[in-house]
Amino acid sequence: MGDVLSTHLDDARRQHISEKTGKILTEFLRFYEDQYGVALFNSMRHEIEGTGTPQAQLLWRKVPLEERIIFSGNLFQYQEDNKKWRNRFSLVPHNYGLVLYENKVAYERHVPPRAIINSAGYKILTSVDQYLELVGNSLPGTTSKSGTAPILKCPTQFPLILWHPSARHYYFCMMTEAEQDKWQAVLQDCIRHCNNGIPENSKVEGPAFTDAIRMYRQSKELYGTWEMLCGNEVQILSNLVMEELGPELRTELSPRLKGKPQERQRQWIQISDAVYRLVYEQAKTRFEAVLSKLQLARPAMEAVIRTDMDQIITSKEHLASKIRGFILPKAEVCVRNHVQPYIPSILEALMVPTSQGFAEVRDVFFKEVTDMNLNVINEGGIDKLGEYMEKLSQLAYHPLKMQSCYEKMEPLRLDGLQQRFDVSSTAVFKQRAQIHMREQMDNAVYTFETLLHQELGKGPTKEELCKSIQRILERVLKKYDYDSSSVRKRFFREALLQITIPFLLKKLAPTCKSELPRFQELIFEDFARFILVENTYEEVVLQTVMKDILQAVKEAAVQRKHNLYRDSVVLHNSDPNLHLLAEGAPIDWGEEYGGSSSGDRGSPSPRVPEAATISEKRRRAKQVVSVVQDEEAGLPFEAGPEPPSPASLDSVTELRGLLAQNLRAESPLLNGAPVQEFPQPLVPPKASSPPTSPLRQLLPGKAADLEPPKPSDQETGEQVSSPGGRPAIHTTTEDSAGVQTEF
């Protein structure tokens, strides 16, 4: 690999890549600085004026999945350096970064993980043929002839491949189709979460960034949805640069790659990943510098906005009226002829799978609570309630139980309309709807938890408890129906705008865009940071189509076939004291209602050594799904001696031989240097030096006490931990018998 990179990415080409990246970033960051002032003004105006959105009936969990493990288990990973398949112990923590350990023993000994994979921007492929097709398309002219060895050969029929258009690819395989289905659901959950990398509670930086991305791409005549708007800000910026830089490098380097087609494909993947990492580091440095400068200037900007809010609003309304008078006739004709006839078709295509998905969420929630109620009747009442509720509290994050809900979105198609409105992919709408489903499920579960916890304070008998559970379930379902209707209607409106507005802007650009600079003189110089002609123009265009969109959604609600509430149905303070209940401390069902076993899991004595405390915490960690196999217990294959090291493993037999080994913690190679084996520490290391998951920037505040890691691979796909560090995640509920347990 080193020879390939040194040959094709010499100092001169690296300098060219750096200059090209710097030019793109400079241009984008000008848009970002402009949009920051506009977003700050809009945020402060929204705080003052508010909106008339319906009040949510369900409660929301303020700290979801804290210190939880989503999934853990064993899978085989292909090692590109030695072309071997290795069994890896893998887990997915609450931040959804896939963590790969050498084996379970290494995990238990606190050896740093082999890799932490941030899956933002990746796609899951379940077929080697699918992968070879994408690789062939990424480097034209390298399609392998029939009968030649492909770039990758999977030893089982159940591969899972993580593919990225620019970054490194990851290859996994499983022994059975059931394992493949489970891991596919888990990894898809990781991708869904990581793609949603810009925090939704960011009311200024987030909108400013996404608007700047849209404005920049429109300046390049690129309208419509963008499939690579996924990940955190730096990842999205890297994708933006690679969108321009990638084709240029491919054209330049493709003729210079040597060897057979599959070897040239392998070389291109290595080069693309190396360039992506270079771009990522440069984008991170530049973006953080500009963001820091804007945050320093923010207090002064806020002071101006507070002082001159009324004048800024008046100035903006005057500008909007002038722009409206200029473009309204053209925009109305465009909407009437090219958009209005297609709104019902787009809406229907969105509504059917989305409503089915939310209905499935309701059914899954109803089934889980009903099953729990039956278990309370048949298996011990309140003594078992803590165990049941611990499982139920994690329902929204159970990738397998939620899969039936997410699958309802897969049939979403915009046949014929997708090309007309320049929608590159429906994936963005599927993912957004699925995130809403998970949020509504968690809200329903949390509301049920809160109400049940209040009811338990009355000391009910088993019979009274069962009646209370049924009554609370019906109460929560009514709230869910109302909230899910509001969420879906908002989702439909946003999706219709996301589809139609870029189309309208593209249609109007030839006749309107060149005239916009003359409106700049209508903005006072003192307010120029908070009012932009381009943004005001887009708002006017939005208003021309918004009336038709609102009417279409309103008519769909009247039809009732999708279980939508009419706009006239508004529930105000149906439970005035409910939201006060959510202000208390989080409910720990295992501690409060753990039955007779709770004493065994209680807090350690003050005299217990600190190392024992850490070990106890790891044993008690709350895990959503576990398919961890105990490598020292009897596995389904006979044990045998360590097999020779072939160039690659091409058969199930060889994989089974690996599975049967009594795996030991081998010393991982970090940057080509051997590392000594890490003994289990007696006390935890200081909190100032553990390597951080690449996803920490996606969840600000959850890992604020950790310093960013030094390795250059961070957040771009794979991070190899430093020898002196220790992963922040060391928790599992794996039992000593190696029993595969769910939830």
Salt bridges, closest charged atoms under 4 A:
GLU27 OE2 - LYS220 NZ 3.19
GLU33 OE1 - LYS293 NZ 3.12
GLU49 OE2 - ARG45 NE 3.11
GLU80 OE2 - ARG168 NE 3.11
GLU102 OE2 - ARG88 NH1 3.26
GLU102 OE1 - ARG114 NE 3.35
GLU108 OE2 - LYS104 NZ 3.15
ASP189 OD1 - ARG192 NH1 2.53
GLU200 OE2 - ARG432 NH2 2.93
GLU205 OE2 - ARG298 NH1 3.46
ASP211 OD1 - ARG214 NH1 2.86
GLU227 OE2 - LYS123 NZ 3.32
GLU243 OE2 - ARG217 NH2 2.95
GLU248 OE2 - HIS16 NE2 2.70
GLU248 OE1 - LYS20 NZ 3.81
GLU252 OE2 - ARG13 NH2 2.92
GLU263 OE1 - ARG266 NH1 2.88
ASP273 OD2 - ARG277 NE 2.88
GLU302 OE2 - ARG298 NE 2.88
GLU302 OE1 - ARG306 NH2 3.87
GLU348 OE2 - LYS561 NZ 3.39
GLU348 OE2 - HIS562 NE2 3.80
GLU368 OE1 - LYS401 NZ 3.29
ASP371 OD2 - LYS367 NZ 3.01
GLU387 OE1 - LYS384 NZ 3.54
GLU387 OE2 - LYS391 NZ 3.72
GLU390 OE2 - ARG68 NH2 3.70
GLU390 OE2 - LYS622 NZ 3.98
GLU410 OE1 - LYS430 NZ 3.89
GLU439 OE1 - HIS436 ND1 3.63
ASP442 OD1 - ARG61 NH2 3.20
GLU449 OE2 - ARG61 NH2 2.83
GLU455 OE1 - LYS458 NZ 3.51
GLU455 OE2 - ARG471 NH2 3.47
ASP481 OD1 - ARG362 NE 2.77
GLU515 OE1 - ARG518 NE 3.23
GLU538 OE1 - ARG214 NH2 2.57
GLU539 OE2 - LYS316 NZ 3.11
ASP567 OD1 - LYS489 NZ 2.85
ASP575 OD1 - ARG475 NH2 2.77
ASP575 OD2 - LYS479 NZ 2.31
GLU583 OE1 - LYS62 NZ 3.16
ASP588 OD1 - LYS622 NZ 3.73
GLU591 OE2 - ARG620 NH2 2.47
GLU592 OE1 - HIS453 NE2 2.86
GLU616 OE2 - ARG619 NH2 2.88
GLU677 OE2 - ARG109 NH1 2.48
ASP713 OD1 - ARG277 NH1 2.72
GLU718 OE1 - ARG168 NH1 2.14
GLU734 OE2 - LYS104 NZ 3.80
GLU742 OE2 - LYS182 NZ 3.60
